[in-house]
Amino acid sequence: MRVAIPMFGADISPRFCFAREMVVIDRQGGDEVSRERVTLGDMSWPERFSVLTEHRVDVLLCGGFPRDFLPRAAAAGIRVIVGLAGTVEQVAKAFFDGTVEDLVVMPCRQRGGEMYRAPALGGGSFEARNSKMNDNFVIAVAVDGDGGLDAVVSEHFGHCAGFVVVEVERGGIKASREVANPFSQDHQPGALPKVVQGLGASVLLAGGMGQKAQSMLARSGIEVATGAAGHAREAIEAFLRGELRGFVACADHGQNGACGGHHHSS
């Protein structure tokens, strides 16, 4: 049996999409045969899934995994167990000892606040509920320029320079990384929401956005909050305090996507 565990330092990553590496453990007949660390970097969701199949993974243990990819994982024979927290060693030991459900403490956030049941050991099940302020989840902030958490929030989602992708744990910022907008110099309507989907974010913060982009993100289970301003850190903290909520499409967003001279319908 080959078991993959996405890593965040020495811990299991709260979300598979946020992990920059994972460990693949090959265990046969009760003995560990091999253990390999696999680099994930900034891979997209399809690329990450390909890595799982290339390494012949049978079971994926993680904090969160997108609902849309669960059928694909099942079709590939990959069993996904979500909602786990702890060190990689703790999770691996618990799984092989048959006590992994004891580590289900921080399930991932799912679209629309829905609850879903993921397969657990012994044919049972455990519940993963949406609890944004207490669970681990990922926020992406559209920004203009570099600077990480000190980067300025972009007024226009479609023309942002990139994103600050932040892992939130127990209502606070745990880690962050920067991801460039591959379409910043070549705007393509409808392309940028797909980039955000690949980041594994549950929430997208921006100054402004068109209805088309918001609809695409909403269909992927990503909550959009517009009206963000200042630095990325300030926008994130406002969202976590409950002060930044809701989406309002740009009033001047026409059929051609123009908004005050800027085109940002993607």
QUIDAZI-V174438 format. One line per field, one symbol per residue. psi: psi as a letter, one per 40 degrees, with the letter a starting at -180 (. if undefined). A space follows every 10 residues. Layout:
BEGIN
psi->???
END
This chain:
BEGIN
psi->hhhhhiigbe ihhdhddehe iihhhhhhfe ihdihhhhhd bfiidddddd ddddefhdhh hidihhdded dddddeehhh hieiiaiddd ddddddeffd eeegdgiihi ieeiiihihi ieeaiihhih gdedihihhh hhihiaebee ihhhdhdefi daihhhhhhf eihdiiihhi heedeghhhe dddddddeee idhhhidiii ddddddddde ehhhhieiia iddddddddd eeehiihhih dehadeeigf eihfe.
END
